[in-house]
Amino acid sequence: MIKHCVFARFRNDVDAAERTAIHADLEALRQVIDGMDAVKFSANVSPEPFARGFTHGFTIDFRDAAARDAYLAHEAHQRAGARLVAALEGGTDGLMVFDLEI
């Protein structure tokens, strides 16, 4: 299994409704990408001072690397990802992605 971990620094002018819509776009990909499983979103709730400005995050569980790769290449992911990046501080500078093989 691949756990796709994404951390984000949203711009201050991006409201909760827009963040929710971005999350819904990503969640909807489960309907079109085989092997894409649980999607979880949250604001950072860690009491540790190591977030480096990343305020929100989400994880997506994929059956395997092939499912993750299909997600990365999928046109719907490209659209959802572009919407996410447009809402971040500094575009892709406001994004960190880390995949874990579990």
C-alpha positions in Angstrom: 0.0 0.0 0.0 1.1 3.6 -0.7 0.1 6.3 1.7 0.3 9.6 -0.3 0.8 12.4 2.3 0.3 16.0 1.1 0.9 19.1 3.3 -0.3 22.6 2.3 0.1 26.2 3.2 -3.1 27.9 2.0 -3.1 31.6 1.3 -4.8 33.7 3.9 -7.5 34.8 1.5 -8.6 31.1 0.8 -11.7 30.5 2.9 -12.9 27.3 4.4 -15.5 26.8 1.6 -12.8 26.8 -1.1 -10.6 24.4 1.0 -13.7 22.1 1.3 -14.3 22.3 -2.4 -10.7 21.4 -3.2 -11.0 18.4 -0.8 -14.3 17.4 -2.5 -12.5 17.5 -5.9 -9.8 15.1 -4.7 -12.3 12.8 -2.9 -14.3 12.5 -6.1 -11.3 11.0 -7.8 -12.0 7.8 -5.9 -14.9 7.2 -8.3 -12.7 7.2 -11.4 -9.3 5.8 -10.3 -9.1 2.1 -9.5 -7.1 1.4 -6.4 -7.6 4.8 -4.8 -9.0 4.2 -1.3 -9.4 6.3 1.8 -8.9 10.0 1.6 -8.5 12.0 4.9 -8.2 15.8 5.4 -7.4 17.8 8.4 -5.9 21.0 9.7 -2.7 20.5 11.5 -3.4 19.7 15.2 0.1 18.9 16.3 1.3 20.8 19.4 4.9 20.5 18.2 6.5 23.5 16.6 7.8 21.8 13.5 5.0 22.4 10.9 7.1 25.0 9.1 4.0 26.9 8.2 2.1 24.0 6.7 -1.4 24.4 8.1 -3.4 21.6 6.4 -2.8 18.2 5.1 -4.4 15.1 3.5 -3.6 11.5 2.9 -4.7 9.2 0.2 -4.3 5.4 0.5 -3.5 3.6 -2.8 -3.6 -0.1 -3.3 -0.1 0.0 -4.8 2.3 2.2 -6.7 0.6 1.5 -10.0 -2.7 3.0 -8.6 -0.8 6.0 -7.3 0.9 6.5 -10.7 -2.5 6.3 -12.5 -3.8 9.0 -10.1 -0.8 11.2 -10.8 -1.3 11.0 -14.5 -5.1 11.2 -14.6 -6.6 14.3 -16.2 -9.0 14.8 -13.2 -6.1 14.8 -10.8 -4.3 17.4 -12.9 -7.3 19.7 -12.7 -7.8 19.1 -8.9 -4.1 19.6 -8.3 -4.0 22.8 -10.3 -6.9 24.2 -8.2 -5.0 23.2 -5.0 -1.8 24.8 -6.1 -3.6 28.0 -7.1 -4.8 28.3 -3.5 -1.4 27.9 -1.9 1.1 30.4 -0.7 3.7 30.6 -3.5 2.0 27.9 -5.6 4.0 24.7 -5.4 6.3 26.3 -2.7 3.2 25.9 -0.4 3.1 22.2 -1.1 5.0 19.2 0.3 4.3 15.6 -0.9 5.6 12.5 0.7 4.7 8.9 -0.2 5.1 6.0 2.3 5.1 2.4 1.3 3.3 0.5 4.0 
